[in-house]
């Protein structure tokens, strides 16, 4: 191998290590990345994505895999590492640096003392009442308009700290859909192109929350508890009963469960939806593959400084109870 190609490969590997291991300050990320360069990139990426009917993210991943295999077949181990390093840089610059953003509690009024067993029990009672109230009108429609969800969602992400208007993008089919169904993954965004993908086996009442969750990731909220929180607020503050039902049901599922619920606790339609969830999961999820997938994702989250790993999803209860809301149901900004 000639000297110049070796230098190029080593430089790429060094850059990949630097971008993966280096962590900019939260203040720099907030001002210059999430509310700066990333905001501009998100608009460009969504505009490009909207122009094609298929997932550019799938193409990016397939090309990366093909190039790595090509270099390995040629016994160019250094070249394969260099390609992986380039993708590491792409990941961080395109989206990954949002993990270094300060938690949402730093930007809104948050009081951890508001979170205790009594407030959790009260929230559970309210969630059950809302689900029972909304079940009939939600089941009567079962569909929703993305634009209606977007109008409820945008003020929420801006109240959480975005100083720009993220562009909601329509979910695209993905080659990863069989894997998503087998592992119980409801959706994800491709960090290289910001494509939004939802599992094809989502039930109608799961879809609004899942879409708002992935939009929140796209808006620069990388933490799972924050994406859950923003999605729940967006759904529950909307006027559409399908969106509201989706938000309250998902919030209920994230609350610490009671050992037993009497049959009279929920109306028959809610019990029907719980049964539909169990049936879908029993038919589609591969337990071994799901366990491996979530263990891997747990390591991934911890490597990106989310100390609780996959338990971060469940921390939405803490945010929902601890963050103070205004009369319109939006988080109140913290005092500077």
DRENSENU-181116 format. One line per 4 residues: for each residue x, y, z of C-alpha. Coordinates in Angstrom, 1 decimal, padded with zeros to 4 digits. Last residue first. Layout:
DRENSENU-181116
X:Y:Z | ...
This chain:
DRENSENU-181116
-032.0:032.5:033.2 | -035.4:031.5:034.8 | -036.5:028.2:033.5 | -039.0:028.1:030.6
-042.5:026.9:031.4 | -043.5:023.6:029.7 | -046.6:023.8:027.6 | -050.1:022.7:028.6
-052.0:025.8:027.5 | -052.3:027.0:031.1 | -048.6:026.8:031.7 | -046.8:023.6:032.6
-044.3:022.9:035.5 | -042.0:019.9:034.9 | -041.7:017.4:037.7 | -044.8:015.2:037.1
-044.3:014.6:033.4 | -040.5:014.6:033.6 | -040.4:011.9:036.4 | -043.0:009.8:034.6
-040.9:010.0:031.4 | -038.1:008.2:033.3 | -039.4:004.9:031.8 | -037.7:005.4:028.5
-034.4:006.1:030.3 | -034.5:002.5:031.6 | -033.0:001.6:028.2 | -029.6:003.0:029.5
-029.8:004.6:032.9 | -026.5:006.4:032.4 | -027.4:008.1:029.1 | -023.8:009.2:028.3
-023.7:008.1:024.7 | -022.0:004.8:025.7 | -024.9:004.2:028.1 | -027.3:004.5:025.2
-025.4:002.1:023.0 | -025.0:-000.4:025.8 | -028.8:-000.4:026.4 | -029.3:-000.7:022.6
-027.3:-003.9:022.5 | -029.2:-005.3:025.4 | -032.4:-004.3:023.7 | -031.4:-006.1:020.5
-030.2:-009.2:022.2 | -033.5:-009.5:024.2 | -035.6:-008.8:021.1 | -033.7:-011.5:019.2
-034.2:-014.1:021.9 | -037.9:-013.2:022.5 | -038.9:-013.1:018.8 | -041.8:-010.7:018.7
-044.5:-011.1:016.1 | -047.3:-013.3:017.3 | -047.0:-012.8:021.1 | -046.5:-009.0:020.6
-049.5:-008.6:018.4 | -051.7:-010.6:020.7 | -050.6:-008.8:023.8 | -051.2:-005.4:022.2
-054.6:-006.4:020.9 | -055.5:-007.6:024.4 | -054.6:-004.2:025.8 | -056.7:-002.6:023.1
-059.8:-004.8:024.0 | -059.4:-003.9:027.7 | -059.6:-000.3:026.6 | -062.7:-000.9:024.6
-064.3:-002.8:027.5 | -064.1:000.2:029.9 | -061.3:000.1:032.3 | -061.1:-000.3:036.1
-064.3:-002.4:036.2 | -062.3:-005.6:035.5 | -060.2:-004.9:038.6 | -056.5:-004.1:038.0
-053.8:-006.1:039.7 | -050.2:-005.8:040.8 | -050.2:-002.1:040.0 | -048.0:-000.9:037.2
-045.3:001.8:037.5 | -046.3:004.4:034.9 | -045.0:003.9:031.3 | -048.1:002.1:030.1
-050.3:004.9:031.5 | -048.3:007.5:029.5 | -048.8:005.4:026.3 | -052.6:005.2:026.9
-052.8:008.9:027.7 | -051.0:009.9:024.5 | -052.8:007.6:022.2 | -056.1:008.5:023.6
-055.4:012.2:023.1 | -054.2:011.7:019.5 | -057.3:009.7:018.6 | -059.6:012.2:020.5
-058.3:015.1:018.3 | -058.1:018.3:020.4 | -054.4:018.1:020.9 | -052.9:018.6:024.4
-052.7:014.9:025.2 | -050.9:014.1:021.9 | -048.2:016.8:022.0 | -047.6:016.3:025.7
-047.2:012.6:025.3 | -044.8:013.0:022.4 | -042.7:015.6:024.3 | -042.4:013.3:027.3
-041.5:010.2:025.3 | -038.9:012.1:023.3 | -037.5:013.5:026.6 | -037.4:010.1:028.2
-035.6:008.7:025.1 | -032.8:011.2:025.1 | -031.9:012.5:021.6 | -034.0:015.6:021.6
-032.7:017.4:018.5 | -036.0:018.0:016.5 | -035.5:014.6:014.7 | -035.7:012.9:018.1
-038.9:014.8:018.7 | -040.2:013.7:015.4 | -039.5:010.1:016.4 | -041.7:010.5:019.6
-044.4:012.3:017.7 | -044.7:009.4:015.3 | -044.7:006.9:018.1 | -047.4:008.8:020.0
-049.7:009.1:016.9 | -049.1:005.4:015.8 | -049.8:003.5:019.0 | -053.6:003.9:018.8
-053.7:002.5:015.2 | -051.7:-000.5:016.1 | -048.1:-000.6:015.0 | -047.3:-003.6:012.7
-045.6:-001.5:010.0 | -043.0:-000.3:012.4 | -042.3:003.4:012.0 | -039.4:005.0:010.2
-038.4:008.7:010.3 | -035.5:009.6:007.9 | -032.9:011.9:009.6 | -030.3:011.2:006.8
-027.4:009.8:008.8 | -029.2:009.4:012.2 | -031.9:007.2:010.7 | -034.8:007.8:013.0
-036.5:005.0:014.9 | -039.8:003.3:015.3 | -041.9:000.8:017.3 | -039.2:-001.7:018.1
-040.8:-004.9:019.4 | -037.8:-007.0:018.4 | -039.3:-009.2:015.7 | -041.4:-006.3:014.3
-038.4:-004.0:014.1 | -036.3:-006.7:012.4 | -039.0:-007.2:009.8 | -039.1:-003.4:009.2
-035.4:-002.9:008.7 | -035.8:-002.5:005.0 | -037.6:000.7:005.7 | -040.9:002.3:004.7
-040.9:006.0:005.2 | -042.5:008.2:007.9 | -043.7:011.6:006.9 | -041.4:014.5:008.0
-042.1:017.1:010.7 | -039.9:020.1:010.0 | -038.3:021.6:013.1 | -039.2:025.2:013.8
-036.3:027.0:015.5 | -035.5:028.2:019.0 | -035.7:024.6:020.3 | -035.7:024.6:024.2
-038.6:022.5:025.5 | -041.1:025.2:024.7 | -040.1:024.9:021.0 | -040.6:021.1:021.2
-044.1:021.6:022.7 | -045.2:024.4:020.3 | -044.4:022.0:017.3 | -046.3:019.0:018.6
-049.9:020.2:018.6 | -049.6:021.6:015.1 | -047.7:018.5:014.0 | -050.4:016.2:015.3
-053.0:018.0:013.2 | -050.8:017.9:010.2 | -050.3:014.2:010.5 | -054.0:013.7:010.3
-055.6:010.9:012.4 | -057.3:007.6:012.0 | -059.1:005.3:014.5 | -062.4:007.3:014.1
-065.1:005.6:016.3 | -062.4:004.0:018.3 | -061.2:007.4:019.4 | -064.7:008.6:020.3
-065.3:005.5:022.4 | -061.9:005.2:024.1 | -061.6:008.9:025.1 | -063.4:008.8:028.5
-062.0:005.5:029.6 | -058.5:006.6:028.6 | -058.9:009.9:030.4 | -060.1:008.2:033.6
-057.3:005.7:033.5 | -054.7:008.5:033.0 | -056.2:010.5:035.9 | -056.0:007.6:038.3
-052.5:006.9:037.2 | -051.5:010.5:037.7 | -052.9:010.4:041.2 | -050.9:007.3:042.0
-047.7:009.0:040.7 | -048.5:012.1:042.7 | -048.8:010.1:045.9 | -045.8:007.9:045.2
-043.5:010.9:044.8 | -042.5:013.3:042.0 | -043.2:017.0:042.9 | -039.9:017.1:044.8
-038.1:016.8:041.5 | -039.0:020.3:040.6 | -038.4:021.3:037.0 | -039.0:024.7:035.4
-037.6:024.4:031.9 | -034.2:024.7:030.2 | -032.0:022.6:032.5 | -034.7:020.0:033.0
-034.5:019.3:029.3 | -031.2:017.6:029.8 | -028.1:019.4:028.4 | -027.3:018.5:024.9
-024.4:016.0:024.5 | -026.7:013.4:023.1 | -027.6:015.9:020.4 | -024.0:015.4:019.1
-025.3:012.2:017.4 | -027.3:013.9:014.7 | -025.5:014.7:011.4 | -022.2:015.7:013.0
-021.9:012.6:015.2 | -023.2:010.1:012.7 | -021.1:011.4:009.8 | -018.0:011.3:011.9
-018.8:007.7:012.9 | -019.5:006.9:009.2 | -016.1:008.2:008.2 | -014.6:006.0:011.0
-016.4:002.9:009.6 | -014.9:003.7:006.2 | -011.4:004.1:007.7 | -011.8:000.8:009.5
-012.5:-001.0:006.2 | -009.6:000.8:004.6 | -007.3:-000.4:007.3 | -008.4:-003.9:007.0
-007.7:-003.9:003.2 | -007.9:-007.7:002.7 | -009.5:-007.1:-000.7 | -012.6:-008.9:000.6
-012.5:-006.7:003.7 | -012.5:-003.6:001.5 | -015.5:-004.7:-000.5 | -017.3:-005.8:002.8
-016.8:-002.3:004.2 | -018.0:-000.6:001.0 | -021.1:-002.8:000.8 | -022.0:-002.1:004.5
-021.6:001.6:004.0 | -023.6:001.6:000.8 | -026.4:-000.4:002.5 | -026.5:002.1:005.4
-026.7:005.2:003.2 | -029.4:003.6:001.0 | -031.5:002.7:004.0 | -031.2:006.2:005.2
-032.3:007.6:001.9 | -035.6:005.8:002.5 | -037.9:005.6:-000.4 | -040.5:007.9:-002.0
-038.0:010.7:-002.8 | -038.5:014.5:-002.6 | -039.4:014.5:001.0 | -036.0:013.2:002.0
-034.3:016.1:000.3 | -036.5:018.6:002.2 | -036.1:016.7:005.4 | -032.3:016.7:005.1
-032.1:020.4:004.3 | -034.3:021.5:007.2 | -032.5:019.2:009.6 | -029.1:020.6:008.4
-030.1:024.2:009.2 | -031.3:023.2:012.7 | -028.1:021.1:013.2 | -025.9:024.1:012.4
-027.5:026.4:015.0 | -030.1:025.5:017.7 | -028.8:022.0:018.2 | -025.2:022.9:017.2
-024.1:026.4:018.0 | -026.2:027.4:021.0 | -027.2:024.2:022.7 | -024.1:022.2:021.7
-021.8:025.0:022.8 | -023.6:025.2:026.2 | -023.5:021.4:026.6 | -019.8:021.4:026.1
-018.4:019.4:023.2 | -017.7:015.7:023.8 | -014.7:014.0:022.2 | -014.7:010.2:022.1
-016.7:009.7:019.0 | -015.5:012.7:017.0 | -011.9:012.1:017.9 | -012.0:008.4:017.2
-013.6:009.0:013.8 | -011.0:011.7:013.0 | -008.1:009.4:013.9 | -009.6:006.7:011.7
-009.9:009.1:008.8 | -006.3:010.3:009.3 | -005.1:006.8:009.3 | -006.9:006.0:006.1
-005.5:009.2:004.4 | -002.0:008.5:005.6 | -002.2:004.9:004.4 | -003.4:006.1:001.0
-000.5:008.5:000.8 | 002.3:006.0:001.7 | 001.4:003.4:-000.9 | 000.0:000.0:000.0
